[in-house]
C-alpha cells in the first residue's frame, strides 16, 4: 500500500512541475506579445 501512496505523490509532483512549465511558457508568451505590441 505504501508504494502506491508514493507513486501518487510522485505523480502529483510531476503534475505540479508541468503546471510550472505551462505557466512559465504562458507568461513568457504574454510578455513577448506585450513587447511586440508596445514596440510595433
N, CA, C and O atoms as a CHARMM CRD file, in Angstrom:
* protein
*
  160
    1    1 UNK  N      0.84200  -1.20400   0.00000 PROA 1      0.00000
    2    1 UNK  CA     0.00000   0.00000   0.00000 PROA 1      0.00000
    3    1 UNK  C      0.87600   1.25400   0.00000 PROA 1      0.00000
    4    1 UNK  O      0.54000   2.26100  -0.62300 PROA 1      0.00000
    5    2 UNK  N      1.99900   1.17500   0.70500 PROA 2      0.00000
    6    2 UNK  CA     2.81300   2.37600   0.84400 PROA 2      0.00000
    7    2 UNK  C      3.39100   2.82400  -0.50000 PROA 2      0.00000
    8    2 UNK  O      3.43000   4.01800  -0.79700 PROA 2      0.00000
    9    3 UNK  N      3.83900   1.85800  -1.31100 PROA 3      0.00000
   10    3 UNK  CA     4.41100   2.23700  -2.60500 PROA 3      0.00000
   11    3 UNK  C      3.38300   2.93600  -3.47400 PROA 3      0.00000
   12    3 UNK  O      3.72900   3.78600  -4.29600 PROA 3      0.00000
   13    4 UNK  N      2.09200   2.57200  -3.29000 PROA 4      0.00000
   14    4 UNK  CA     1.03200   3.20500  -4.08200 PROA 4      0.00000
   15    4 UNK  C      0.92700   4.68600  -3.72700 PROA 4      0.00000
   16    4 UNK  O      0.79400   5.53800  -4.60600 PROA 4      0.00000
   17    5 UNK  N      0.99000   4.98100  -2.43600 PROA 5      0.00000
   18    5 UNK  CA     0.92000   6.37600  -1.98800 PROA 5      0.00000
   19    5 UNK  C      2.11000   7.15600  -2.54500 PROA 5      0.00000
   20    5 UNK  O      1.95400   8.28500  -3.01200 PROA 5      0.00000
   21    6 UNK  N      3.29900   6.55000  -2.49500 PROA 6      0.00000
   22    6 UNK  CA     4.48200   7.23700  -3.01000 PROA 6      0.00000
   23    6 UNK  C      4.34400   7.49100  -4.50400 PROA 6      0.00000
   24    6 UNK  O      4.75200   8.54200  -4.99900 PROA 6      0.00000
   25    7 UNK  N      3.76400   6.52000  -5.23100 PROA 7      0.00000
   26    7 UNK  CA     3.56600   6.70000  -6.66800 PROA 7      0.00000
   27    7 UNK  C      2.62600   7.86600  -6.92900 PROA 7      0.00000
   28    7 UNK  O      2.87000   8.68200  -7.81800 PROA 7      0.00000
   29    8 UNK  N      1.54800   7.94200  -6.14900 PROA 8      0.00000
   30    8 UNK  CA     0.59200   9.04000  -6.31800 PROA 8      0.00000
   31    8 UNK  C      1.27300  10.37200  -6.02300 PROA 8      0.00000
   32    8 UNK  O      1.10700  11.33800  -6.76800 PROA 8      0.00000
   33    9 UNK  N      2.04100  10.42200  -4.93000 PROA 9      0.00000
   34    9 UNK  CA     2.74600  11.65400  -4.58700 PROA 9      0.00000
   35    9 UNK  C      3.70300  12.05800  -5.69600 PROA 9      0.00000
   36    9 UNK  O      3.81600  13.23900  -6.02400 PROA 9      0.00000
   37   10 UNK  N      4.39600  11.07400  -6.27800 PROA 10     0.00000
   38   10 UNK  CA     5.32700  11.37400  -7.35900 PROA 10     0.00000
   39   10 UNK  C      4.57700  11.95300  -8.55300 PROA 10     0.00000
   40   10 UNK  O      5.04100  12.90300  -9.18400 PROA 10     0.00000
   41   11 UNK  N      3.42300  11.38200  -8.85600 PROA 11     0.00000
   42   11 UNK  CA     2.63400  11.87600  -9.99000 PROA 11     0.00000
   43   11 UNK  C      2.17300  13.30000  -9.72700 PROA 11     0.00000
   44   11 UNK  O      2.19800  14.14000 -10.62700 PROA 11     0.00000
   45   12 UNK  N      1.75100  13.57700  -8.49000 PROA 12     0.00000
   46   12 UNK  CA     1.31200  14.93200  -8.14700 PROA 12     0.00000
   47   12 UNK  C      2.47000  15.90600  -8.33400 PROA 12     0.00000
   48   12 UNK  O      2.28400  17.00000  -8.86600 PROA 12     0.00000
   49   13 UNK  N      3.66800  15.51000  -7.89600 PROA 13     0.00000
   50   13 UNK  CA     4.83300  16.37700  -8.04700 PROA 13     0.00000
   51   13 UNK  C      5.10800  16.64500  -9.52300 PROA 13     0.00000
   52   13 UNK  O      5.42100  17.77200  -9.90600 PROA 13     0.00000
   53   14 UNK  N      4.99000  15.60000 -10.35400 PROA 14     0.00000
   54   14 UNK  CA     5.22000  15.78300 -11.78400 PROA 14     0.00000
   55   14 UNK  C      4.18200  16.72300 -12.37900 PROA 14     0.00000
   56   14 UNK  O      4.51100  17.54800 -13.23100 PROA 14     0.00000
   57   15 UNK  N      2.92300  16.60700 -11.93700 PROA 15     0.00000
   58   15 UNK  CA     1.87200  17.48500 -12.43500 PROA 15     0.00000
   59   15 UNK  C      2.16200  18.93000 -12.04500 PROA 15     0.00000
   60   15 UNK  O      1.94500  19.84200 -12.84200 PROA 15     0.00000
   61   16 UNK  N      2.65400  19.14700 -10.81700 PROA 16     0.00000
   62   16 UNK  CA     2.99300  20.49900 -10.39200 PROA 16     0.00000
   63   16 UNK  C      4.10100  21.06200 -11.26300 PROA 16     0.00000
   64   16 UNK  O      4.06600  22.23000 -11.65100 PROA 16     0.00000
   65   17 UNK  N      5.09700  20.21700 -11.57400 PROA 17     0.00000
   66   17 UNK  CA     6.19200  20.65400 -12.42100 PROA 17     0.00000
   67   17 UNK  C      5.65700  21.03800 -13.79600 PROA 17     0.00000
   68   17 UNK  O      6.07800  22.03800 -14.37800 PROA 17     0.00000
   69   18 UNK  N      4.72200  20.23300 -14.31200 PROA 18     0.00000
   70   18 UNK  CA     4.12800  20.50900 -15.61600 PROA 18     0.00000
   71   18 UNK  C      3.38400  21.83700 -15.58200 PROA 18     0.00000
   72   18 UNK  O      3.47800  22.62600 -16.52200 PROA 18     0.00000
   73   19 UNK  N      2.64400  22.08800 -14.50300 PROA 19     0.00000
   74   19 UNK  CA     1.92000  23.35300 -14.37900 PROA 19     0.00000
   75   19 UNK  C      2.89600  24.52400 -14.33400 PROA 19     0.00000
   76   19 UNK  O      2.62400  25.57900 -14.90700 PROA 19     0.00000
   77   20 UNK  N      4.03900  24.34600 -13.65100 PROA 20     0.00000
   78   20 UNK  CA     5.04900  25.40100 -13.61400 PROA 20     0.00000
   79   20 UNK  C      5.53800  25.71100 -15.01300 PROA 20     0.00000
   80   20 UNK  O      5.66500  26.87500 -15.39100 PROA 20     0.00000
   81   21 UNK  N      5.81700  24.65400 -15.79200 PROA 21     0.00000
   82   21 UNK  CA     6.30300  24.85100 -17.15800 PROA 21     0.00000
   83   21 UNK  C      5.24700  25.56400 -17.99300 PROA 21     0.00000
   84   21 UNK  O      5.56500  26.48400 -18.74600 PROA 21     0.00000
   85   22 UNK  N      3.98600  25.13800 -17.86100 PROA 22     0.00000
   86   22 UNK  CA     2.90900  25.75200 -18.64500 PROA 22     0.00000
   87   22 UNK  C      2.76200  27.22500 -18.27800 PROA 22     0.00000
   88   22 UNK  O      2.66600  28.07600 -19.16200 PROA 22     0.00000
   89   23 UNK  N      2.74400  27.53400 -16.97900 PROA 23     0.00000
   90   23 UNK  CA     2.58500  28.92800 -16.56800 PROA 23     0.00000
   91   23 UNK  C      3.79700  29.74100 -17.00200 PROA 23     0.00000
   92   23 UNK  O      3.65600  30.90300 -17.38400 PROA 23     0.00000
   93   24 UNK  N      5.00000  29.13800 -16.94800 PROA 24     0.00000
   94   24 UNK  CA     6.21200  29.83700 -17.39500 PROA 24     0.00000
   95   24 UNK  C      6.10000  30.17600 -18.87400 PROA 24     0.00000
   96   24 UNK  O      6.37300  31.30500 -19.28100 PROA 24     0.00000
   97   25 UNK  N      5.69400  29.18900 -19.68200 PROA 25     0.00000
   98   25 UNK  CA     5.54400  29.42700 -21.12000 PROA 25     0.00000
   99   25 UNK  C      4.44000  30.44800 -21.37400 PROA 25     0.00000
  100   25 UNK  O      4.57700  31.31200 -22.24000 PROA 25     0.00000
  101   26 UNK  N      3.34600  30.34800 -20.62000 PROA 26     0.00000
  102   26 UNK  CA     2.21400  31.25600 -20.80600 PROA 26     0.00000
  103   26 UNK  C      2.63300  32.69700 -20.51900 PROA 26     0.00000
  104   26 UNK  O      2.38300  33.58800 -21.33000 PROA 26     0.00000
  105   27 UNK  N      3.27300  32.93000 -19.36200 PROA 27     0.00000
  106   27 UNK  CA     3.68200  34.28700 -19.00100 PROA 27     0.00000
  107   27 UNK  C      4.78100  34.77900 -19.93000 PROA 27     0.00000
  108   27 UNK  O      4.82100  35.95900 -20.28000 PROA 27     0.00000
  109   28 UNK  N      5.67600  33.87600 -20.33200 PROA 28     0.00000
  110   28 UNK  CA     6.71900  34.25600 -21.28800 PROA 28     0.00000
  111   28 UNK  C      6.09600  34.68500 -22.60800 PROA 28     0.00000
  112   28 UNK  O      6.51300  35.67700 -23.20700 PROA 28     0.00000
  113   29 UNK  N      5.09700  33.93200 -23.05900 PROA 29     0.00000
  114   29 UNK  CA     4.40200  34.27800 -24.29800 PROA 29     0.00000
  115   29 UNK  C      3.66300  35.60000 -24.16000 PROA 29     0.00000
  116   29 UNK  O      3.69200  36.42400 -25.07400 PROA 29     0.00000
  117   30 UNK  N      3.00000  35.81100 -23.02300 PROA 30     0.00000
  118   30 UNK  CA     2.28200  37.06300 -22.80500 PROA 30     0.00000
  119   30 UNK  C      3.24400  38.23500 -22.83500 PROA 30     0.00000
  120   30 UNK  O      2.95200  39.25900 -23.45200 PROA 30     0.00000
  121   31 UNK  N      4.39600  38.09800 -22.17300 PROA 31     0.00000
  122   31 UNK  CA     5.39200  39.16400 -22.15900 PROA 31     0.00000
  123   31 UNK  C      5.86200  39.46800 -23.57100 PROA 31     0.00000
  124   31 UNK  O      5.99800  40.63100 -23.95000 PROA 31     0.00000
  125   32 UNK  N      6.11200  38.41700 -24.35400 PROA 32     0.00000
  126   32 UNK  CA     6.55500  38.60100 -25.73500 PROA 32     0.00000
  127   32 UNK  C      5.49300  39.34000 -26.53700 PROA 32     0.00000
  128   32 UNK  O      5.81200  40.25100 -27.30100 PROA 32     0.00000
  129   33 UNK  N      4.23100  38.95200 -26.36700 PROA 33     0.00000
  130   33 UNK  CA     3.13600  39.60200 -27.09600 PROA 33     0.00000
  131   33 UNK  C      3.04400  41.07100 -26.70100 PROA 33     0.00000
  132   33 UNK  O      2.90300  41.94000 -27.56200 PROA 33     0.00000
  133   34 UNK  N      3.12200  41.35100 -25.39900 PROA 34     0.00000
  134   34 UNK  CA     3.03300  42.73600 -24.92300 PROA 34     0.00000
  135   34 UNK  C      4.18500  43.55600 -25.49500 PROA 34     0.00000
  136   34 UNK  O      3.97000  44.66400 -25.98600 PROA 34     0.00000
  137   35 UNK  N      5.40800  43.02200 -25.43600 PROA 35     0.00000
  138   35 UNK  CA     6.55500  43.72900 -26.00100 PROA 35     0.00000
  139   35 UNK  C      6.35600  43.96700 -27.48700 PROA 35     0.00000
  140   35 UNK  O      6.66000  45.04800 -27.99100 PROA 35     0.00000
  141   36 UNK  N      5.84900  42.96900 -28.18800 PROA 36     0.00000
  142   36 UNK  CA     5.61100  43.08200 -29.62700 PROA 36     0.00000
  143   36 UNK  C      4.63600  44.22200 -29.91300 PROA 36     0.00000
  144   36 UNK  O      4.85800  45.02400 -30.82000 PROA 36     0.00000
  145   37 UNK  N      3.54600  44.29000 -29.12400 PROA 37     0.00000
  146   37 UNK  CA     2.53900  45.33900 -29.32300 PROA 37     0.00000
  147   37 UNK  C      3.14100  46.70200 -28.99200 PROA 37     0.00000
  148   37 UNK  O      2.90000  47.67600 -29.70600 PROA 37     0.00000
  149   38 UNK  N      3.91700  46.77800 -27.92300 PROA 38     0.00000
  150   38 UNK  CA     4.48500  48.06400 -27.49400 PROA 38     0.00000
  151   38 UNK  C      5.47200  48.58700 -28.53200 PROA 38     0.00000
  152   38 UNK  O      5.45900  49.77400 -28.85700 PROA 38     0.00000
  153   39 UNK  N      6.33600  47.70200 -29.05900 PROA 39     0.00000
  154   39 UNK  CA     7.38400  48.16000 -29.96300 PROA 39     0.00000
  155   39 UNK  C      6.88800  48.32000 -31.39600 PROA 39     0.00000
  156   39 UNK  O      7.46700  49.09300 -32.15900 PROA 39     0.00000
  157   40 UNK  N      5.82400  47.60300 -31.78000 PROA 40     0.00000
  158   40 UNK  CA     5.28600  47.72700 -33.14700 PROA 40     0.00000
  159   40 UNK  C      3.84000  48.17000 -33.11500 PROA 40     0.00000
  160   40 UNK  O      3.22000  48.32800 -34.16700 PROA 40     0.00000
